Amino acid sequence: MSVATQREPFVRSHAGTADVWNILLKQVRARPENTAFRFLSNGRAGESSITYSELEIKSRALGNALIETCVPGDRILLMLPPGFDYIVSFFACLYAGAVAVPLFPPKPGRDNSRIESVASSAEPAVVLVPEAQMEAVRSSSLSAASLSRAAWLSPDVKVESVGQIQGGGRFNPLAYLQYTSGSTRIPRGVMVTHANLLHNIESLYSGWEHDPESKLLSWLPPFHDMGLIYGILTPIYGGFQCYLMSPGTFLQRPASWLEIISQVGITH
């Protein structure tokens, strides 16, 4: 059987699915205890994992907290480092009908003007920051007035809140805002819909000849369009294993990239 013939029926299984949140739900129903992602904080020695079921439960819990805090269409800044919290937060926004704005935490002594420009443009209702970094980030040199008006939350929400909102989540055709780099001009927000995402993900899955046995390794930051769409969303679409590492881990020891490819049998 050719690779193309193997992929075809799996891609068809998502036919008629209108949003990325329901792609996750399909994987939860089909393979709840399968590992969705492995995060390599220090090569294989620092490996941690999350299943499809755990990802959905954590995303729904945080999504319920967002539903209590904002209305559909509100923008949510994801000022988070790479890791499971980033993935959970993105899917929580989809569940709540909010519009994710992928970003990164400010760094002391660094130029944080891009964060301020994005915040001023997006006018977020909520800023998601790790609990351990909340105080430091809030007291940083960021000066955007829109940040002072936003609610500040941690993605570490107790899973007991799952199910408190009757009827499940809320759908918003607009999935997230992808801001341009800002290297040559002020960052501009590009509106990315669920339809845009699904079309792109389907093309990546087929074009790179993925199948359910693929194994992907990505060190791209999750706020980067390719890091998010190919490194995180495409593996969920395809139901195949994904290994993630932060850009910092890769840059500190690039050889670890090649070692993991060899050890795990990475295909993409």
C-alpha positions as CSV (number, residue, x, y, z in Angstrom):
1,M,0.0,0.0,0.0
2,S,1.4,3.4,-1.0
3,V,1.9,6.2,1.6
4,A,-0.7,8.3,-0.2
5,T,-3.3,5.4,0.1
6,Q,-2.5,5.1,3.8
7,R,-3.1,8.8,4.4
8,E,-6.2,9.2,2.4
9,P,-8.8,7.6,4.7
10,F,-7.4,9.3,7.8
11,V,-7.6,12.7,6.3
12,R,-11.2,12.0,5.2
13,S,-12.1,11.2,8.9
14,H,-11.9,14.9,9.6
15,A,-14.2,15.8,6.7
16,G,-17.0,18.2,7.8
17,T,-15.1,19.2,11.0
18,A,-15.4,23.0,11.2
19,D,-13.0,23.9,14.0
20,V,-9.7,22.8,15.5
21,W,-11.1,22.2,19.0
22,N,-13.3,19.3,17.6
23,I,-10.2,17.8,15.9
24,L,-8.8,17.4,19.4
25,L,-12.1,15.9,20.6
26,K,-11.9,13.3,17.8
27,Q,-8.5,12.3,18.9
28,V,-9.6,12.1,22.6
29,R,-12.5,9.7,21.5
30,A,-10.2,7.6,19.3
31,R,-7.0,7.4,21.5
32,P,-7.6,9.1,24.9
33,E,-4.5,7.6,26.6
34,N,-2.1,7.9,23.7
35,T,0.6,10.5,24.2
36,A,-0.1,13.7,22.3
37,F,3.2,15.5,23.1
38,R,6.5,14.8,24.7
39,F,8.5,17.9,25.9
40,L,12.3,17.6,26.1
41,S,13.5,20.2,28.6
42,N,17.0,18.6,28.8
43,G,17.1,16.1,25.9
44,R,15.7,12.7,26.7
45,A,16.7,13.0,30.4
46,G,14.2,15.8,30.9
47,E,11.3,14.2,29.0
48,S,7.7,14.8,30.1
49,S,4.5,13.9,28.3
50,I,0.8,14.7,28.1
51,T,-2.0,12.5,26.7
52,Y,-4.9,13.6,24.5
53,S,-7.3,13.1,27.4
54,E,-5.1,15.2,29.8
55,L,-4.8,17.9,27.1
56,E,-8.5,18.1,26.7
57,I,-9.3,18.1,30.4
58,K,-6.7,20.8,31.2
59,S,-7.8,22.9,28.2
60,R,-11.5,22.7,29.1
61,A,-10.7,23.6,32.8
62,L,-8.8,26.8,31.7
63,G,-11.5,27.4,29.0
64,N,-14.2,27.5,31.7
65,A,-12.1,30.0,33.6
66,L,-11.8,32.2,30.5
67,I,-15.6,31.9,29.9
68,E,-16.2,33.4,33.3
69,T,-13.8,36.2,32.6
70,C,-14.3,37.3,29.0
71,V,-16.9,37.2,26.1
72,P,-16.5,35.6,22.7
73,G,-14.1,37.4,20.5
74,D,-12.0,38.8,23.4
75,R,-8.3,38.7,22.8
76,I,-6.1,36.6,25.1
77,L,-2.3,37.2,25.2
78,L,-0.3,34.0,25.7
79,M,2.8,35.3,27.4
80,L,4.1,31.9,28.1
81,P,7.4,29.9,27.6
82,P,7.3,26.8,25.4
83,G,5.7,23.8,27.0
84,F,2.4,22.1,27.7
85,D,0.9,25.2,29.2
86,Y,1.2,26.9,25.9
87,I,-0.7,24.2,24.1
88,V,-3.3,24.0,26.8
89,S,-3.8,27.8,26.7
90,F,-4.2,27.9,23.0
91,F,-6.9,25.2,23.1
92,A,-8.6,26.8,26.1
93,C,-9.0,30.0,24.0
94,L,-10.6,27.9,21.2
95,Y,-12.9,26.3,23.7
96,A,-14.0,29.7,25.2
97,G,-14.6,31.3,21.8
98,A,-11.8,33.8,22.6
99,V,-9.1,34.8,20.2
100,A,-5.6,33.7,21.2
101,V,-2.7,36.0,20.6
102,P,0.5,33.9,20.7
103,L,3.4,35.8,22.4
104,F,6.3,35.2,24.8
105,P,7.2,36.5,28.3
106,P,9.2,39.7,28.6
107,K,12.8,39.3,29.5
108,P,14.6,41.6,32.0
109,G,16.9,44.0,30.4
110,R,15.7,43.2,26.9
111,D,13.7,45.3,24.4
112,N,10.1,44.4,25.0
113,S,8.7,46.9,22.6
114,R,7.2,44.2,20.4
115,I,5.1,42.9,23.3
116,E,3.9,46.4,24.0
117,S,3.0,47.0,20.3
118,V,1.1,43.8,20.2
119,A,-0.7,44.5,23.5
120,S,-1.7,48.0,22.3
121,S,-3.0,46.6,19.1
122,A,-4.9,43.6,20.4
123,E,-6.3,45.3,23.5
124,P,-6.5,42.0,25.4
125,A,-9.2,41.1,28.0
126,V,-6.9,38.5,29.6
127,V,-3.1,37.9,29.8
128,L,-2.0,34.3,30.5
129,V,1.3,34.1,32.4
130,P,2.8,31.2,34.5
131,E,2.0,31.5,38.2
132,A,5.6,31.5,39.1
133,Q,6.4,34.4,36.8
134,M,3.2,36.4,37.4
135,E,4.6,38.9,39.9
136,A,7.8,39.5,37.9
137,V,6.0,40.0,34.6
138,R,3.4,42.4,36.1
139,S,6.2,44.5,37.7
140,S,8.3,44.5,34.6
141,S,9.0,47.6,32.5
142,L,6.1,46.9,30.2
143,S,4.2,50.2,29.8
144,A,1.3,49.4,27.5
145,A,-1.9,50.8,29.0
146,S,-3.9,47.9,27.6
147,L,-2.0,45.5,29.8
148,S,-3.1,47.3,33.0
149,R,-6.7,47.0,31.9
150,A,-6.5,43.2,31.3
151,A,-7.2,40.4,33.8
152,W,-4.1,38.4,34.6
153,L,-4.5,34.6,34.9
154,S,-2.3,31.5,35.2
155,P,-3.0,28.5,32.9
156,D,-2.6,26.3,36.1
157,V,-6.3,25.9,36.8
158,K,-7.8,23.1,38.9
159,V,-9.4,20.5,36.7
160,E,-12.4,20.4,39.0
161,S,-13.8,23.4,37.1
162,V,-14.4,21.1,34.1
163,G,-18.1,20.8,33.4
164,Q,-19.2,23.8,35.4
165,I,-20.3,25.6,32.2
166,Q,-23.3,23.8,30.8
167,G,-23.4,23.0,27.1
168,G,-19.6,22.9,26.6
169,G,-17.6,25.5,24.8
170,R,-18.3,28.4,22.5
171,F,-17.3,28.6,18.8
172,N,-15.8,31.6,17.2
173,P,-14.8,31.4,13.5
174,L,-11.7,33.5,14.2
175,A,-9.2,31.2,15.9
176,Y,-6.3,33.5,16.7
177,L,-4.2,36.6,15.7
178,Q,-0.8,35.9,14.2
179,Y,1.3,39.1,14.6
180,T,4.1,39.8,12.1
181,S,7.6,39.9,13.4
182,G,7.9,43.7,13.6
183,S,11.5,43.6,12.4
184,T,10.9,46.3,9.8
185,R,7.7,47.9,11.0
186,I,5.1,47.9,13.8
187,P,3.7,44.3,14.2
188,R,0.5,43.8,12.3
189,G,-2.2,41.2,13.4
190,V,-3.3,38.7,10.8
191,M,-6.7,37.2,11.5
192,V,-6.5,33.4,11.2
193,T,-9.8,31.5,11.1
194,H,-10.5,27.9,11.8
195,A,-11.1,27.4,8.1
196,N,-7.7,28.9,7.3
197,L,-6.0,26.7,9.9
198,L,-7.7,23.5,8.7
199,H,-6.9,24.2,5.1
200,N,-3.2,24.8,6.0
201,I,-3.0,21.8,8.3
202,E,-4.5,19.5,5.7
203,S,-1.9,20.7,3.1
204,L,1.0,20.2,5.5
205,Y,-0.2,16.7,6.5
206,S,-0.6,15.6,2.9
207,G,2.3,17.6,1.4
208,W,4.9,16.3,3.8
209,E,3.5,12.8,3.5
210,H,2.5,12.2,7.1
211,D,0.6,9.2,8.4
212,P,-0.4,8.0,11.9
213,E,3.1,6.5,12.4
214,S,4.9,9.8,11.8
215,K,7.1,11.2,14.5
216,L,7.7,15.0,14.5
217,L,10.4,16.9,16.4
218,S,10.2,20.7,16.6
219,W,12.2,23.3,18.4
220,L,10.4,26.3,16.9
221,P,8.8,28.7,19.4
222,P,5.0,28.2,19.7
223,F,4.3,31.9,18.9
224,H,5.9,31.4,15.5
225,D,3.3,30.5,12.8
226,M,5.2,27.4,11.7
227,G,6.0,26.4,15.3
228,L,2.3,26.6,16.1
229,I,0.6,25.3,13.0
230,Y,3.1,22.6,12.0
231,G,4.8,21.8,15.3
232,I,1.6,21.6,17.4
233,L,-1.6,21.6,15.5
234,T,-0.6,19.3,12.6
235,P,0.3,16.4,15.0
236,I,-3.0,16.7,16.7
237,Y,-4.8,16.7,13.3
238,G,-2.8,13.6,12.3
239,G,-2.9,11.8,15.6
240,F,0.9,11.1,15.4
241,Q,3.6,11.5,18.0
242,C,5.3,14.9,18.5
243,Y,8.4,15.7,20.4
244,L,9.0,19.4,21.4
245,M,12.0,21.2,22.7
246,S,12.4,24.9,23.4
247,P,14.6,27.1,21.1
248,G,16.9,27.7,24.1
249,T,17.5,24.0,24.7
250,F,18.3,23.6,21.0
251,L,20.6,26.6,20.8
252,Q,22.5,25.6,24.0
253,R,23.3,22.2,22.6
254,P,22.4,21.7,18.9
255,A,23.8,18.2,18.9
256,S,20.8,17.1,21.1
257,W,18.6,17.7,18.0
258,L,20.5,15.1,16.0
259,E,20.7,12.7,18.9
260,I,16.9,12.7,19.5
261,I,16.3,12.2,15.7
262,S,18.5,9.1,15.9
263,Q,17.3,7.8,19.2
264,V,13.5,8.1,18.6
265,G,13.4,7.6,14.9
266,I,12.0,11.0,14.0
267,T,10.5,11.1,10.5
268,H,9.8,14.9,10.2
